[in-house]
Amino acid sequence: MPSLTQLPWELSFQVFSYLTLRDKVRLSATCQAYRTHFAPAIFKTIRFTNDDAVARSALAAVGAYGQHTARLEFAPVAWWDDEPVVPALVPAAAELLAGRHTPHARAAQIHFDFDLDNFEQWDEGGVGLDAFADSETESEVAAKEQKWKWRALMNETWAALSENGHVRDLTVNDMIPKPTSAFRRPAFQSFLARLESATLRVWAGDHCGGWSAHLFNGYVEWLSSRHERMLGLHESFFCHMRGLRHLEIHAGPKGFLGGTGTHNIPLTALEPDILPSLRSLTLTNCLVGRELVDFIRGHAGVLTSVNVADCASLGDKDGPGEHSISWATFFDQLYSMDPPIALTELVAGGAKILLTLRRMGGHVGEDQPHPDQEEDSDLREICRQIKVQPGRKCFGYGSLHDSDGDFVRDVGRIVEGFRRGDDQRAYDCLMGLVRQNVARAASSPREDLNIVQIASG
């Protein structure tokens, strides 16, 4: 009986295209020819944890096939009752993060799985949301890293990754807003300087008792870099990312970034004079404000893409220290920048914001349909107009709840803004400038200019 190996390779490739990765792994175990053929696909991404057996297995794999690896994904796990160990990071995991066996792995993803919002036992300044109560000095950080495994594991993970000279694309899921000793080391700062792309998804802790991490000073001050005693997001990361071309910041559904006020987390980590090479910026769960305008103005000549489709506005507010602005003001200020902004892509607005609210029925932070029939009728009409009128946009507005700082979408303001049309007018003017930039770039292309297609969200 003929075997699969006797098929012409053209037919074999067609068969292989229907296989899942698990199927390819199984088939690769049948013979040397298939093992050689499937190795690039099987070992393209190496996933491992801080479990010694898992890390050793992954290390053995890259020892044989590391030349095929393009991406490392590490998910360290720690629990509230884990006793401190030295080292907290198992040697095999440290070896993998350092990248000595994966010369072509240009991407790394770290997912800190510490379950901090579900601790049953709290200890002041140690675990649970209490760990974010206050800022920490350098000596206090070192002391916490000796006392708690999750703190030590976070520090040793960053220290090991900083030895990797190949990674250019960094993704951090559940990024813990706490300083580590590794952030002060030259090796870590050099690692950041080599990065070309970074995606930071901020951890947003939520305890069942109703407390959230964004209500704690230490959490806010690290993200906004407002405390002189410690290194925050600005000093620890952004100041050293001189070669970064693409940045994504995804805040949690609680703890929106931007604006000023009792429960705001200012977007002051993005200062105008940092990230000199930045070409694209994507923000999620952020508030458009004067800090963002100032940052974009500082990069007007190099920034070609801005995505704020999943952001919102608190509206124009007057008064000392007020940073909140409407969407119309935001677009107008980008349009009138001098020198002119170099945007060739702008993603903003959309129908998605009409479909849900963030605070209903006491379930704070959950997305649920709005029950008001009159408002439902208004939103359905807006959705209809957006569908039949290409280019028509709707922009998100809301407020921060007085007691817990949760973002509450303001359907009335959204509907009013859509009907008045000020935001649309300002958006259309800016999009006209974007189209001019695209046409200009197409007529005189340069090697250092990233020409992208216009997107409207």
Residue, then its C-alpha position, 0 to 999 in steps of 0.5 A: m500500500p502506498s504511503l504518504t511519503q510517496l506522494p509528490w511534494e506538491l500534493s504533500f504541501q497541499v495536505f499539510s496546509y490543512l493540518t493544525l500545529r498539533d497534527k504537524v507535531r504528531l506527523s513530525a514524529t513519524c520520520q526524519a523527513y517530516r521532522t526536518h520539514f515541520a521544524p520551522a513551524i513547530f519551533k517558531t514560537i517557544r512557550f514556557t513557564n517558570d516550572d523547572a520541567v517545562a523550562r528544561s523541556a523548552l531549553a532542550a528544544v531550542g538546543a536542537y531547533g533554536q535556529h527556527t525560533a522567532r518568538l519567545e513567550f514566557a508566563p511566570v506564575a507566583w501565588w500569595d503563599d509561595e515561599p521565597v526561593v533563590p533564585a526565583l527564576v529557574p535557571a533553564a527559564a533564565e537561559l531561554l530569556a537570555g536568548r543564547h540559543t535563539p539567534h533569530a528570536r526577535a520577539a518576546q512576550i512576558h505575561f506576569d500571572f501573579d493573581l494579585d487581585n484574588f489573594e485571600q490573605w493580605d499583608e500590608g505592603g506585601v501582597g494583594l492590592d495593598a502592595f500598591a498602597d505607596s511608592e517605594t524607594e530603591s532600598e524598599v524595592a530590594a527588600k520586597e524582592q527578598k521577601w516575596k517570590w512574585r517580586a523576586l520573579m518579576n525582577e529576575t525575569w527582567a534581568a534575564l531578558s535584558e541579556n538578550g541581544h536579539v529581541r526587537d519586539l517586546t509585548v508585556n501582558d498584565m504589566i505590573p505597575k511596580p518598580t524592580s531593581a533590574f530597571r536601574r541596571p545599564a543592561f536593562q536600559s541598553f535592552l530597551a534602547r535596542l527595541e523597535s516595537a513595544t506593546l504594554r498591557v497594564w494590569a488592572g487589579d480588581h478585588c472582590g471587595g470592591w477595591s481596584a488597584h487604580l485607587f492606590n497611590g503607588y499604582v497611580e504614581w508608577l504609571s504617571s511617574r509623579h513621585e520623586r522617590m521612585l522610577g516610574l514608567h517614564e524613567s524606567f522604560f520610555c526614557h531609554m527607548r531611543g530606537l522605538r518605532h511602534l508603541e501600543i499602550h493598553a490600559g485596563p477597563k478600570g484605571f483609564l490613563g489621561g486627564t486630571g482629577t481625583h481618580n485620574i492617572p495622568l498620561t504624563a509618562l509620555e513626555p514630548d522629548i522622549l521616543p525620538s524615533l516613534r512612528s506609530l502610537t496606539l492607545t486603548n482605554c485612554l483619555v484624549g487630553r493636552e498631555l497627548v496633544d503635547f506628546i504628538r506635537g513633540h513628534a509631529g515630524v516623525l509620527t505617521s500613525v495614531n490609533v485612538a479608536d478605543c479612547a474617550s474624552l471627558g469634554d472641554k474643561d476650563g481651569p488651572g491644571e485641567h487637561s481634558i479636551s473634546w474630540a473636536t479640540f483634539f483634532d483641531q490642535l493636531y491639524s494646526m500644529d507647526p510644523p505640520i503633522a506628518l500623519t499618514e494614518l489616523v484611526a479614531g471613532g466608530a460605532k463600537i462605542l455606541l453599543t455598550l456602557r461600562r457601568m450598569g446595574g452595579h456591575v462596575g466595569e462590565d460591558q452591558p447593553h443600555p436598557d433605556q429605550e429612548e437612548d436605544s432609539d437614538l443609538r440605533e439611528i446613529c448606527r444607521q447613519i454611520k452605516v449608510q454614510p461612509g466617513r461619518k464617525c461617532f466619538g466616545y464621551g464619558s466621565l469618571h465616577d466620583s467614588d471609584g474612578d471608573f469610566v462611565r460612558d455618557v450616551g447623552r453627550i455622545v448623541e449630542g456630539f454626533r448631532r452637532g457635528d463639531d467633532q466630525r468637522a474637525y475630524d474631516c479637516l484633519m483627515g484631509l491633511v492626512r490624505q495630503n500627506v499620503a499623496r505627498a509620500a506616494s509621489s516622493p517616497r523615501e526609504d525612511l518613510n513608512i507609507v501606510q493606508i488611511a484607516s478610519g476605524 
